Amino acid sequence: MFFFRKPQILGAVGALMFGGRAVQGIELDLSDTDSIKQAASTIAYGMMTYYTGNQTGQPVGLLPNPYYWWEAGAMFGQMVEYWYYTGDSTYNDVVTQGLLAQVGPDNDYMPPNQTKTEGNDDQVFWAFAVLSAAEFNFPAPPAGKPSWLSLAQAVFNEQASRWDTTACGGGLRWQIFTWNNGYDYKNSISNGGFFQLAARLARYTGNQTYADWADKSYDWIIQTPLFTSNYLIYDGAEMANNCTIADELQWTYNIGTYLMGAANMWNYTNGNSTWETRIQGMLTGMGIFFPQQYGGGQIMVEVACEPEVTCNYDQPSFKAYLARWMAATTQLAPFTYNTIQPLLHSSAQGAAGQCSGGNNGQTCGRMWYQNTWDGKSGVGEQMSALSVIQANLISKVAPPVTQDTGGTSKGDPSAGSTTGGQPTVMLGSDFTRKMTTGDKAGAGIVTAVICSGLLGSLAWMTFL
């Protein structure tokens, strides 16, 4: 059993000047590296208190209900990044244990305990975590265990085998298994996740096959209504209508995953102008998530659910991924730094102000544009605040490594199940993930209003 050491807090609840007003929250001076690390330590501790897999008798690698399996993988990925930014190894053993506990019998993140619920998007978030571990030279797994890189390659191989041309001309389905609602839905996060995974593997390994798949995936989605010429990325589309009608909800992690993939492709191709144009378009497209009416155009907002307080248990974590991938983009494609860094800076200030709730006065909420805690809390709220605050250390850390620049994780290009990850036995689960109206609807009006309000307000975005 591992126990988490509560960080020593020196003035952790202090006055933070935000928008000219004094608010209470975690003390954060973004000009001071130690202050950022201290704030990150406080928030990381708060997030990891939700994790029970380090307790006797609890399943290792899983968050308790109501959190789904994928979010545990995302959380461990965030903690890999926490180590990368801060050098604090407090949680490394727990993270390694959790990442390895859920690999499944084929070392591909298809564990039998998830065979009723797992989607392509769920699987890829675990792949993101282990690929980050490879890119940051996170301590290797124990002898006899699969390498971080081979685990990511296994997920890629299986998802490539699921490329589906029965409708919509290609792409991945949202769900892996026929019995899950959403099997006949092709969504941006599953396809964007595959694109990002392929692009990052191309950069890390230098293998052109991965880059070819990244190109193929990107070329497919831009021919669908899911990805507009203005770089707005919509949630998904039904295969029944051949993906001709998009569900126009927009989420931060969709634009984020494409931005991260494009940045890796720009880097892999040594600054290809096509990828540069695409990245610039995505920076404009993500302006919807920095609306003028909430935070003056400088604070990240999950516009599809935050303003109307309709976010489910998944969605409060989405901002974590956009912040994470925005920061990485500034390293991989440095021409983006002057556009991205101010947004991370102001969003981090807002997030610190929201981390002022709960009995300890340090619990993080969702609405970073409000200067008092909004009463919300959870893994996602902690993760998003941690991500955006520690992202302000991006200029202090080395870029992700590759096999040619010091990467030590050894790969296995043939990793993965020979059956494409199809289970041999379907085991029970506490609950089955279903595509509910909360996943796809209930926020369309909010998104549409904010979209229309932003069309004339994106001129502030400048590109180098």
NUMAR-956740 format. One record per residue (C-alpha): residue number from 0; y, z, x; residue in one letter. Coordinates in steps of 0.05 Angstrom, whole numbers. Layout:
@num:NUM, yy:Y, zz:Z, xx:X, residuo:a
...
% end
This chain:
@num:0, yy:0, zz:0, xx:0, residuo:m
@num:1, yy:70, zz:-17, xx:24, residuo:f
@num:2, yy:130, zz:25, xx:7, residuo:f
@num:3, yy:200, zz:-4, xx:9, residuo:f
@num:4, yy:252, zz:34, xx:49, residuo:r
@num:5, yy:316, zz:42, xx:10, residuo:k
@num:6, yy:372, zz:15, xx:53, residuo:p
@num:7, yy:426, zz:62, xx:77, residuo:q
@num:8, yy:488, zz:46, xx:38, residuo:i
@num:9, yy:555, zz:56, xx:69, residuo:l
@num:10, yy:607, zz:51, xx:15, residuo:g
@num:11, yy:563, zz:5, xx:-26, residuo:a
@num:12, yy:603, zz:16, xx:-89, residuo:v
@num:13, yy:673, zz:0, xx:-73, residuo:g
@num:14, yy:734, zz:-38, xx:-96, residuo:a
@num:15, yy:727, zz:-114, xx:-93, residuo:l
@num:16, yy:789, zz:-155, xx:-103, residuo:m
@num:17, yy:771, zz:-214, xx:-148, residuo:f
@num:18, yy:823, zz:-257, xx:-182, residuo:g
@num:19, yy:876, zz:-206, xx:-163, residuo:g
@num:20, yy:841, zz:-150, xx:-201, residuo:r
@num:21, yy:804, zz:-90, xx:-173, residuo:a
@num:22, yy:732, zz:-86, xx:-197, residuo:v
@num:23, yy:673, zz:-42, xx:-180, residuo:q
@num:24, yy:612, zz:-72, xx:-146, residuo:g
@num:25, yy:575, zz:-78, xx:-81, residuo:i
@num:26, yy:624, zz:-77, xx:-24, residuo:e
@num:27, yy:628, zz:-146, xx:6, residuo:l
@num:28, yy:674, zz:-173, xx:60, residuo:d
@num:29, yy:654, zz:-246, xx:70, residuo:l
@num:30, yy:691, zz:-249, xx:136, residuo:s
@num:31, yy:644, zz:-195, xx:164, residuo:d
@num:32, yy:572, zz:-213, xx:180, residuo:t
@num:33, yy:550, zz:-141, xx:177, residuo:d
@num:34, yy:581, zz:-132, xx:108, residuo:s
@num:35, yy:544, zz:-192, xx:81, residuo:i
@num:36, yy:478, zz:-168, xx:110, residuo:k
@num:37, yy:489, zz:-98, xx:81, residuo:q
@num:38, yy:503, zz:-126, xx:12, residuo:a
@num:39, yy:441, zz:-171, xx:18, residuo:a
@num:40, yy:399, zz:-111, xx:38, residuo:s
@num:41, yy:422, zz:-72, xx:-22, residuo:t
@num:42, yy:408, zz:-129, xx:-71, residuo:i
@num:43, yy:341, zz:-147, xx:-38, residuo:a
@num:44, yy:318, zz:-75, xx:-46, residuo:y
@num:45, yy:338, zz:-76, xx:-119, residuo:g
@num:46, yy:300, zz:-141, xx:-131, residuo:m
@num:47, yy:237, zz:-118, xx:-96, residuo:m
@num:48, yy:233, zz:-55, xx:-138, residuo:t
@num:49, yy:211, zz:-100, xx:-195, residuo:y
@num:50, yy:150, zz:-122, xx:-155, residuo:y
@num:51, yy:89, zz:-79, xx:-168, residuo:t
@num:52, yy:38, zz:-119, xx:-128, residuo:g
@num:53, yy:44, zz:-71, xx:-70, residuo:n
@num:54, yy:20, zz:-13, xx:-114, residuo:q
@num:55, yy:-52, zz:10, xx:-118, residuo:t
@num:56, yy:-90, zz:-24, xx:-174, residuo:g
@num:57, yy:-37, zz:-77, xx:-188, residuo:q
@num:58, yy:-49, zz:-152, xx:-178, residuo:p
@num:59, yy:-22, zz:-175, xx:-111, residuo:v
@num:60, yy:28, zz:-231, xx:-112, residuo:g
@num:61, yy:47, zz:-225, xx:-186, residuo:l
@num:62, yy:107, zz:-198, xx:-221, residuo:l
@num:63, yy:94, zz:-156, xx:-283, residuo:p
@num:64, yy:104, zz:-182, xx:-353, residuo:n
@num:65, yy:147, zz:-215, xx:-378, residuo:p
@num:66, yy:156, zz:-255, xx:-314, residuo:y
@num:67, yy:115, zz:-317, xx:-304, residuo:y
@num:68, yy:74, zz:-332, xx:-242, residuo:w
@num:69, yy:122, zz:-384, xx:-213, residuo:w
@num:70, yy:179, zz:-334, xx:-207, residuo:e
@num:71, yy:139, zz:-290, xx:-161, residuo:a
@num:72, yy:132, zz:-350, xx:-114, residuo:g
@num:73, yy:207, zz:-362, xx:-119, residuo:a
@num:74, yy:220, zz:-289, xx:-104, residuo:m
@num:75, yy:177, zz:-290, xx:-42, residuo:f
@num:76, yy:213, zz:-353, xx:-20, residuo:g
@num:77, yy:279, zz:-317, xx:-28, residuo:q
@num:78, yy:253, zz:-260, xx:15, residuo:m
@num:79, yy:232, zz:-310, xx:69, residuo:v
@num:80, yy:304, zz:-332, xx:68, residuo:e
@num:81, yy:328, zz:-260, xx:69, residuo:y
@num:82, yy:291, zz:-250, xx:134, residuo:w
@num:83, yy:318, zz:-315, xx:161, residuo:y
@num:84, yy:390, zz:-296, xx:146, residuo:y
@num:85, yy:389, zz:-222, xx:164, residuo:t
@num:86, yy:331, zz:-212, xx:213, residuo:g
@num:87, yy:308, zz:-153, xx:171, residuo:d
@num:88, yy:231, zz:-153, xx:173, residuo:s
@num:89, yy:223, zz:-95, xx:124, residuo:t
@num:90, yy:190, zz:-138, xx:71, residuo:y
@num:91, yy:153, zz:-188, xx:115, residuo:n
@num:92, yy:83, zz:-158, xx:106, residuo:d
@num:93, yy:91, zz:-154, xx:31, residuo:v
@num:94, yy:116, zz:-225, xx:28, residuo:v
@num:95, yy:59, zz:-252, xx:70, residuo:t
@num:96, yy:8, zz:-213, xx:29, residuo:q
@num:97, yy:37, zz:-239, xx:-36, residuo:g
@num:98, yy:41, zz:-312, xx:-13, residuo:l
@num:99, yy:-31, zz:-312, xx:10, residuo:l
@num:100, yy:-59, zz:-274, xx:-50, residuo:a
@num:101, yy:-43, zz:-331, xx:-97, residuo:q
@num:102, yy:-67, zz:-391, xx:-58, residuo:v
@num:103, yy:-132, zz:-399, xx:-99, residuo:g
@num:104, yy:-201, zz:-421, xx:-74, residuo:p
@num:105, yy:-176, zz:-488, xx:-50, residuo:d
@num:106, yy:-114, zz:-461, xx:-14, residuo:n
@num:107, yy:-68, zz:-502, xx:-59, residuo:d
@num:108, yy:-34, zz:-452, xx:-105, residuo:y
@num:109, yy:-81, zz:-466, xx:-162, residuo:m
@num:110, yy:-110, zz:-395, xx:-172, residuo:p
@num:111, yy:-160, zz:-387, xx:-229, residuo:p
@num:112, yy:-116, zz:-333, xx:-261, residuo:n
@num:113, yy:-64, zz:-386, xx:-277, residuo:q
@num:114, yy:-107, zz:-442, xx:-305, residuo:t
@num:115, yy:-79, zz:-433, xx:-375, residuo:k
@num:116, yy:-6, zz:-434, xx:-356, residuo:t
@num:117, yy:8, zz:-472, xx:-292, residuo:e
@num:118, yy:54, zz:-532, xx:-290, residuo:g
@num:119, yy:74, zz:-578, xx:-233, residuo:n
@num:120, yy:141, zz:-542, xx:-228, residuo:d
@num:121, yy:106, zz:-475, xx:-222, residuo:d
@num:122, yy:61, zz:-498, xx:-166, residuo:q
@num:123, yy:118, zz:-530, xx:-126, residuo:v
@num:124, yy:159, zz:-466, xx:-123, residuo:f
@num:125, yy:103, zz:-433, xx:-84, residuo:w
@num:126, yy:102, zz:-494, xx:-39, residuo:a
@num:127, yy:177, zz:-487, xx:-28, residuo:f
@num:128, yy:166, zz:-415, xx:-6, residuo:a
@num:129, yy:112, zz:-431, xx:46, residuo:v
@num:130, yy:149, zz:-493, xx:71, residuo:l
@num:131, yy:211, zz:-449, xx:82, residuo:s
@num:132, yy:165, zz:-403, xx:121, residuo:a
@num:133, yy:145, zz:-461, xx:165, residuo:a
@num:134, yy:217, zz:-487, xx:172, residuo:e
@num:135, yy:243, zz:-418, xx:192, residuo:f
@num:136, yy:185, zz:-399, xx:237, residuo:n
@num:137, yy:169, zz:-340, xx:193, residuo:f
@num:138, yy:112, zz:-299, xx:223, residuo:p
@num:139, yy:47, zz:-337, xx:216, residuo:a
@num:140, yy:-9, zz:-315, xx:169, residuo:p
@num:141, yy:-66, zz:-275, xx:199, residuo:p
@num:142, yy:-121, zz:-311, xx:236, residuo:a
@num:143, yy:-169, zz:-345, xx:189, residuo:g
@num:144, yy:-117, zz:-357, xx:135, residuo:k
@num:145, yy:-85, zz:-425, xx:119, residuo:p
@num:146, yy:-21, zz:-442, xx:154, residuo:s
@num:147, yy:45, zz:-444, xx:117, residuo:w
@num:148, yy:51, zz:-518, xx:129, residuo:l
@num:149, yy:-19, zz:-535, xx:106, residuo:s
@num:150, yy:-7, zz:-498, xx:40, residuo:l
@num:151, yy:54, zz:-541, xx:26, residuo:a
@num:152, yy:16, zz:-604, xx:45, residuo:q
@num:153, yy:-40, zz:-585, xx:-3, residuo:a
@num:154, yy:9, zz:-580, xx:-61, residuo:v
@num:155, yy:40, zz:-646, xx:-42, residuo:f
@num:156, yy:-27, zz:-682, xx:-39, residuo:n
@num:157, yy:-48, zz:-656, xx:-107, residuo:e
@num:158, yy:18, zz:-673, xx:-140, residuo:q
@num:159, yy:17, zz:-743, xx:-110, residuo:a
@num:160, yy:-51, zz:-752, xx:-141, residuo:s
@num:161, yy:-21, zz:-734, xx:-209, residuo:r
@num:162, yy:31, zz:-790, xx:-207, residuo:w
@num:163, yy:24, zz:-817, xx:-277, residuo:d
@num:164, yy:37, zz:-889, xx:-298, residuo:t
@num:165, yy:8, zz:-884, xx:-369, residuo:t
@num:166, yy:79, zz:-879, xx:-396, residuo:a
@num:167, yy:151, zz:-881, xx:-371, residuo:c
@num:168, yy:132, zz:-925, xx:-311, residuo:g
@num:169, yy:112, zz:-866, xx:-266, residuo:g
@num:170, yy:132, zz:-794, xx:-252, residuo:g
@num:171, yy:97, zz:-728, xx:-259, residuo:l
@num:172, yy:83, zz:-694, xx:-325, residuo:r
@num:173, yy:112, zz:-625, xx:-334, residuo:w
@num:174, yy:45, zz:-591, xx:-346, residuo:q
@num:175, yy:-18, zz:-602, xx:-307, residuo:i
@num:176, yy:-68, zz:-587, xx:-361, residuo:f
@num:177, yy:-78, zz:-623, xx:-427, residuo:t
@num:178, yy:-80, zz:-560, xx:-469, residuo:w
@num:179, yy:-10, zz:-538, xx:-450, residuo:n
@num:180, yy:51, zz:-554, xx:-492, residuo:n
@num:181, yy:92, zz:-600, xx:-448, residuo:g
@num:182, yy:35, zz:-641, xx:-421, residuo:y
@num:183, yy:67, zz:-702, xx:-454, residuo:d
@num:184, yy:136, zz:-686, xx:-426, residuo:y
@num:185, yy:164, zz:-711, xx:-360, residuo:k
@num:186, yy:218, zz:-665, xx:-334, residuo:n
@num:187, yy:268, zz:-666, xx:-278, residuo:s
@num:188, yy:247, zz:-602, xx:-244, residuo:i
@num:189, yy:174, zz:-623, xx:-235, residuo:s
@num:190, yy:195, zz:-691, xx:-209, residuo:n
@num:191, yy:254, zz:-664, xx:-170, residuo:g
@num:192, yy:208, zz:-611, xx:-139, residuo:g
@num:193, yy:159, zz:-665, xx:-117, residuo:f
@num:194, yy:217, zz:-706, xx:-89, residuo:f
@num:195, yy:244, zz:-647, xx:-50, residuo:q
@num:196, yy:175, zz:-628, xx:-24, residuo:l
@num:197, yy:162, zz:-698, xx:1, residuo:a
@num:198, yy:230, zz:-703, xx:34, residuo:a
@num:199, yy:223, zz:-636, xx:69, residuo:r
@num:200, yy:153, zz:-653, xx:93, residuo:l
@num:201, yy:179, zz:-720, xx:119, residuo:a
@num:202, yy:232, zz:-684, xx:159, residuo:r
@num:203, yy:186, zz:-629, xx:185, residuo:y
@num:204, yy:127, zz:-673, xx:205, residuo:t
@num:205, yy:161, zz:-740, xx:219, residuo:g
@num:206, yy:108, zz:-773, xx:176, residuo:n
@num:207, yy:136, zz:-835, xx:141, residuo:q
@num:208, yy:85, zz:-829, xx:84, residuo:t
@num:209, yy:121, zz:-769, xx:57, residuo:y
@num:210, yy:188, zz:-806, xx:61, residuo:a
@num:211, yy:157, zz:-864, xx:24, residuo:d
@num:212, yy:136, zz:-818, xx:-32, residuo:w
@num:213, yy:206, zz:-786, xx:-34, residuo:a
@num:214, yy:236, zz:-856, xx:-41, residuo:d
@num:215, yy:186, zz:-874, xx:-95, residuo:k
@num:216, yy:200, zz:-811, xx:-135, residuo:s
@num:217, yy:275, zz:-818, xx:-130, residuo:y
@num:218, yy:273, zz:-892, xx:-147, residuo:d
@num:219, yy:232, zz:-876, xx:-209, residuo:w
@num:220, yy:277, zz:-822, xx:-238, residuo:i
@num:221, yy:342, zz:-861, xx:-230, residuo:i
@num:222, yy:312, zz:-915, xx:-274, residuo:q
@num:223, yy:303, zz:-865, xx:-330, residuo:t
@num:224, yy:355, zz:-831, xx:-375, residuo:p
@num:225, yy:341, zz:-766, xx:-339, residuo:l
@num:226, yy:387, zz:-783, xx:-281, residuo:f
@num:227, yy:453, zz:-817, xx:-300, residuo:t
@num:228, yy:497, zz:-862, xx:-258, residuo:s
@num:229, yy:547, zz:-804, xx:-258, residuo:n
@num:230, yy:495, zz:-759, xx:-226, residuo:y
@num:231, yy:483, zz:-716, xx:-287, residuo:l
@num:232, yy:411, zz:-694, xx:-288, residuo:i
@num:233, yy:380, zz:-678, xx:-355, residuo:y
@num:234, yy:321, zz:-634, xx:-371, residuo:d
@num:235, yy:266, zz:-683, xx:-389, residuo:g
@num:236, yy:239, zz:-734, xx:-438, residuo:a
@num:237, yy:179, zz:-743, xx:-484, residuo:e
@num:238, yy:126, zz:-792, xx:-464, residuo:m
@num:239, yy:117, zz:-811, xx:-537, residuo:a
@num:240, yy:181, zz:-852, xx:-534, residuo:n
@num:241, yy:167, zz:-876, xx:-463, residuo:n
@num:242, yy:220, zz:-829, xx:-435, residuo:c
@num:243, yy:276, zz:-870, xx:-467, residuo:t
@num:244, yy:311, zz:-810, xx:-498, residuo:i
@num:245, yy:331, zz:-752, xx:-453, residuo:a
@num:246, yy:338, zz:-679, xx:-473, residuo:d
@num:247, yy:408, zz:-672, xx:-446, residuo:e
@num:248, yy:406, zz:-599, xx:-427, residuo:l
@num:249, yy:429, zz:-589, xx:-355, residuo:q
@num:250, yy:405, zz:-534, xx:-309, residuo:w
@num:251, yy:430, zz:-513, xx:-240, residuo:t
@num:252, yy:362, zz:-520, xx:-207, residuo:y
@num:253, yy:354, zz:-593, xx:-227, residuo:n
@num:254, yy:415, zz:-617, xx:-190, residuo:i
@num:255, yy:398, zz:-568, xx:-135, residuo:g
@num:256, yy:329, zz:-594, xx:-121, residuo:t
@num:257, yy:353, zz:-666, xx:-118, residuo:y
@num:258, yy:411, zz:-646, xx:-72, residuo:l
@num:259, yy:363, zz:-611, xx:-25, residuo:m
@num:260, yy:316, zz:-670, xx:-24, residuo:g
@num:261, yy:372, zz:-719, xx:-12, residuo:a
@num:262, yy:400, zz:-676, xx:45, residuo:a
@num:263, yy:332, zz:-676, xx:78, residuo:n
@num:264, yy:327, zz:-752, xx:70, residuo:m
@num:265, yy:397, zz:-761, xx:99, residuo:w
@num:266, yy:377, zz:-719, xx:158, residuo:n
@num:267, yy:309, zz:-753, xx:166, residuo:y
@num:268, yy:341, zz:-822, xx:165, residuo:t
@num:269, yy:395, zz:-802, xx:215, residuo:n
@num:270, yy:452, zz:-807, xx:166, residuo:g
@num:271, yy:432, zz:-866, xx:123, residuo:n
@num:272, yy:493, zz:-887, xx:82, residuo:s
@num:273, yy:454, zz:-895, xx:17, residuo:t
@num:274, yy:433, zz:-822, xx:20, residuo:w
@num:275, yy:503, zz:-801, xx:38, residuo:e
@num:276, yy:530, zz:-836, xx:-24, residuo:t
@num:277, yy:477, zz:-803, xx:-66, residuo:r
@num:278, yy:494, zz:-734, xx:-38, residuo:i
@num:279, yy:567, zz:-744, xx:-52, residuo:q
@num:280, yy:550, zz:-765, xx:-123, residuo:g
@num:281, yy:509, zz:-702, xx:-133, residuo:m
@num:282, yy:565, zz:-658, xx:-108, residuo:l
@num:283, yy:608, zz:-689, xx:-162, residuo:t
@num:284, yy:553, zz:-682, xx:-214, residuo:g
@num:285, yy:543, zz:-608, xx:-200, residuo:m
@num:286, yy:616, zz:-596, xx:-220, residuo:g
@num:287, yy:591, zz:-581, xx:-290, residuo:i
@num:288, yy:564, zz:-515, xx:-263, residuo:f
@num:289, yy:633, zz:-495, xx:-237, residuo:f
@num:290, yy:672, zz:-501, xx:-302, residuo:p
@num:291, yy:747, zz:-489, xx:-307, residuo:q
@num:292, yy:740, zz:-444, xx:-368, residuo:q
@num:293, yy:693, zz:-396, xx:-333, residuo:y
@num:294, yy:717, zz:-377, xx:-264, residuo:g
@num:295, yy:771, zz:-428, xx:-255, residuo:g
@num:296, yy:725, zz:-482, xx:-229, residuo:g
@num:297, yy:702, zz:-440, xx:-170, residuo:q
@num:298, yy:646, zz:-397, xx:-197, residuo:i
@num:299, yy:575, zz:-420, xx:-210, residuo:m
@num:300, yy:554, zz:-415, xx:-283, residuo:v
@num:301, yy:488, zz:-430, xx:-318, residuo:e
@num:302, yy:525, zz:-467, xx:-372, residuo:v
@num:303, yy:466, zz:-481, xx:-417, residuo:a
@num:304, yy:453, zz:-407, xx:-432, residuo:c
@num:305, yy:501, zz:-358, xx:-399, residuo:e
@num:306, yy:563, zz:-366, xx:-443, residuo:p
@num:307, yy:522, zz:-359, xx:-507, residuo:e
@num:308, yy:477, zz:-305, xx:-478, residuo:v
@num:309, yy:413, zz:-344, xx:-493, residuo:t
@num:310, yy:380, zz:-344, xx:-425, residuo:c
@num:311, yy:306, zz:-328, xx:-424, residuo:n
@num:312, yy:270, zz:-291, xx:-369, residuo:y
@num:313, yy:264, zz:-353, xx:-325, residuo:d
@num:314, yy:335, zz:-380, xx:-328, residuo:q
@num:315, yy:375, zz:-324, xx:-295, residuo:p
@num:316, yy:341, zz:-342, xx:-230, residuo:s
@num:317, yy:361, zz:-416, xx:-231, residuo:f
@num:318, yy:428, zz:-404, xx:-196, residuo:k
@num:319, yy:390, zz:-375, xx:-138, residuo:a
@num:320, yy:360, zz:-443, xx:-123, residuo:y
@num:321, yy:424, zz:-482, xx:-128, residuo:l
@num:322, yy:459, zz:-433, xx:-82, residuo:a
@num:323, yy:400, zz:-434, xx:-33, residuo:r
@num:324, yy:399, zz:-510, xx:-31, residuo:w
@num:325, yy:474, zz:-519, xx:-28, residuo:m
@num:326, yy:475, zz:-476, xx:34, residuo:a
@num:327, yy:418, zz:-514, xx:67, residuo:a
@num:328, yy:453, zz:-579, xx:51, residuo:t
@num:329, yy:512, zz:-559, xx:94, residuo:t
@num:330, yy:465, zz:-554, xx:154, residuo:q
@num:331, yy:425, zz:-616, xx:140, residuo:l
@num:332, yy:484, zz:-660, xx:120, residuo:a
@num:333, yy:545, zz:-626, xx:152, residuo:p
@num:334, yy:596, zz:-673, xx:119, residuo:f
@num:335, yy:585, zz:-631, xx:56, residuo:t
@num:336, yy:608, zz:-565, xx:86, residuo:y
@num:337, yy:681, zz:-567, xx:65, residuo:n
@num:338, yy:662, zz:-581, xx:-7, residuo:t
@num:339, yy:604, zz:-532, xx:-13, residuo:i
@num:340, yy:627, zz:-471, xx:27, residuo:q
@num:341, yy:687, zz:-452, xx:-16, residuo:p
@num:342, yy:642, zz:-453, xx:-78, residuo:l
@num:343, yy:591, zz:-408, xx:-45, residuo:l
@num:344, yy:647, zz:-362, xx:-22, residuo:h
@num:345, yy:679, zz:-352, xx:-90, residuo:s
@num:346, yy:612, zz:-348, xx:-126, residuo:s
@num:347, yy:589, zz:-294, xx:-77, residuo:a
@num:348, yy:651, zz:-253, xx:-91, residuo:q
@num:349, yy:639, zz:-258, xx:-165, residuo:g
@num:350, yy:565, zz:-240, xx:-157, residuo:a
@num:351, yy:582, zz:-178, xx:-117, residuo:a
@num:352, yy:629, zz:-156, xx:-172, residuo:g
@num:353, yy:572, zz:-164, xx:-223, residuo:q
@num:354, yy:527, zz:-120, xx:-180, residuo:c
@num:355, yy:558, zz:-57, xx:-209, residuo:s
@num:356, yy:512, zz:-37, xx:-265, residuo:g
@num:357, yy:453, zz:8, xx:-278, residuo:g
@num:358, yy:445, zz:81, xx:-261, residuo:n
@num:359, yy:457, zz:66, xx:-187, residuo:n
@num:360, yy:520, zz:25, xx:-198, residuo:g
@num:361, yy:489, zz:-32, xx:-158, residuo:q
@num:362, yy:447, zz:-70, xx:-210, residuo:t
@num:363, yy:466, zz:-144, xx:-214, residuo:c
@num:364, yy:485, zz:-181, xx:-277, residuo:g
@num:365, yy:491, zz:-255, xx:-293, residuo:r
@num:366, yy:563, zz:-274, xx:-309, residuo:m
@num:367, yy:596, zz:-278, xx:-241, residuo:w
@num:368, yy:661, zz:-299, xx:-273, residuo:y
@num:369, yy:669, zz:-232, xx:-308, residuo:q
@num:370, yy:696, zz:-173, xx:-268, residuo:n
@num:371, yy:653, zz:-120, xx:-302, residuo:t
@num:372, yy:577, zz:-116, xx:-306, residuo:w
@num:373, yy:552, zz:-156, xx:-366, residuo:d
@num:374, yy:494, zz:-109, xx:-381, residuo:g
@num:375, yy:441, zz:-158, xx:-360, residuo:k
@num:376, yy:390, zz:-143, xx:-306, residuo:s
@num:377, yy:324, zz:-168, xx:-279, residuo:g
@num:378, yy:289, zz:-205, xx:-222, residuo:v
@num:379, yy:329, zz:-268, xx:-235, residuo:g
@num:380, yy:396, zz:-234, xx:-235, residuo:e
@num:381, yy:380, zz:-199, xx:-169, residuo:q
@num:382, yy:352, zz:-262, xx:-138, residuo:m
@num:383, yy:413, zz:-304, xx:-156, residuo:s
@num:384, yy:462, zz:-253, xx:-129, residuo:a
@num:385, yy:422, zz:-245, xx:-65, residuo:l
@num:386, yy:417, zz:-320, xx:-55, residuo:s
@num:387, yy:491, zz:-335, xx:-63, residuo:v
@num:388, yy:514, zz:-276, xx:-21, residuo:i
@num:389, yy:468, zz:-288, xx:38, residuo:q
@num:390, yy:482, zz:-363, xx:34, residuo:a
@num:391, yy:550, zz:-345, xx:65, residuo:n
@num:392, yy:513, zz:-332, xx:130, residuo:l
@num:393, yy:491, zz:-404, xx:135, residuo:i
@num:394, yy:538, zz:-419, xx:193, residuo:s
@num:395, yy:508, zz:-361, xx:232, residuo:k
@num:396, yy:436, zz:-385, xx:232, residuo:v
@num:397, yy:399, zz:-443, xx:264, residuo:a
@num:398, yy:380, zz:-503, xx:221, residuo:p
@num:399, yy:308, zz:-508, xx:196, residuo:p
@num:400, yy:261, zz:-529, xx:251, residuo:v
@num:401, yy:213, zz:-588, xx:253, residuo:t
@num:402, yy:149, zz:-600, xx:291, residuo:q
@num:403, yy:192, zz:-632, xx:345, residuo:d
@num:404, yy:245, zz:-578, xx:349, residuo:t
@num:405, yy:204, zz:-514, xx:355, residuo:g
@num:406, yy:164, zz:-510, xx:291, residuo:g
@num:407, yy:100, zz:-472, xx:303, residuo:t
@num:408, yy:63, zz:-479, xx:237, residuo:s
@num:409, yy:5, zz:-527, xx:244, residuo:k
@num:410, yy:-10, zz:-575, xx:188, residuo:g
@num:411, yy:-69, zz:-606, xx:153, residuo:d
@num:412, yy:-50, zz:-674, xx:123, residuo:p
@num:413, yy:-115, zz:-674, xx:82, residuo:s
@num:414, yy:-105, zz:-604, xx:53, residuo:a
@num:415, yy:-117, zz:-592, xx:-21, residuo:g
@num:416, yy:-171, zz:-598, xx:-73, residuo:s
@num:417, yy:-211, zz:-662, xx:-76, residuo:t
@num:418, yy:-205, zz:-658, xx:-152, residuo:t
@num:419, yy:-129, zz:-659, xx:-151, residuo:g
@num:420, yy:-126, zz:-585, xx:-167, residuo:g
@num:421, yy:-164, zz:-588, xx:-232, residuo:q
@num:422, yy:-198, zz:-521, xx:-245, residuo:p
@num:423, yy:-273, zz:-515, xx:-251, residuo:t
@num:424, yy:-268, zz:-454, xx:-296, residuo:v
@num:425, yy:-211, zz:-435, xx:-343, residuo:m
@num:426, yy:-201, zz:-360, xx:-342, residuo:l
@num:427, yy:-161, zz:-317, xx:-390, residuo:g
@num:428, yy:-88, zz:-301, xx:-383, residuo:s
@num:429, yy:-43, zz:-248, xx:-413, residuo:d
@num:430, yy:0, zz:-302, xx:-444, residuo:f
@num:431, yy:4, zz:-377, xx:-446, residuo:t
@num:432, yy:67, zz:-412, xx:-427, residuo:r
@num:433, yy:93, zz:-454, xx:-483, residuo:k
@num:434, yy:153, zz:-500, xx:-488, residuo:m
@num:435, yy:196, zz:-464, xx:-537, residuo:t
@num:436, yy:263, zz:-479, xx:-568, residuo:t
@num:437, yy:291, zz:-431, xx:-517, residuo:g
@num:438, yy:267, zz:-476, xx:-461, residuo:d
@num:439, yy:296, zz:-541, xx:-488, residuo:k
@num:440, yy:344, zz:-526, xx:-544, residuo:a
@num:441, yy:394, zz:-475, xx:-569, residuo:g
@num:442, yy:444, zz:-490, xx:-515, residuo:a
@num:443, yy:458, zz:-564, xx:-525, residuo:g
@num:444, yy:524, zz:-552, xx:-559, residuo:i
@num:445, yy:549, zz:-507, xx:-503, residuo:v
@num:446, yy:528, zz:-558, xx:-451, residuo:t
@num:447, yy:561, zz:-616, xx:-488, residuo:a
@num:448, yy:626, zz:-578, xx:-496, residuo:v
@num:449, yy:629, zz:-559, xx:-424, residuo:i
@num:450, yy:610, zz:-629, xx:-402, residuo:c
@num:451, yy:667, zz:-660, xx:-442, residuo:s
@num:452, yy:716, zz:-608, xx:-416, residuo:g
@num:453, yy:697, zz:-625, xx:-345, residuo:l
@num:454, yy:701, zz:-700, xx:-347, residuo:l
@num:455, yy:775, zz:-698, xx:-330, residuo:g
@num:456, yy:772, zz:-638, xx:-284, residuo:s
@num:457, yy:729, zz:-661, xx:-226, residuo:l
@num:458, yy:785, zz:-690, xx:-185, residuo:a
@num:459, yy:788, zz:-626, xx:-144, residuo:w
@num:460, yy:723, zz:-645, xx:-110, residuo:m
@num:461, yy:738, zz:-677, xx:-43, residuo:t
@num:462, yy:688, zz:-708, xx:4, residuo:f
@num:463, yy:689, zz:-720, xx:79, residuo:l
% end
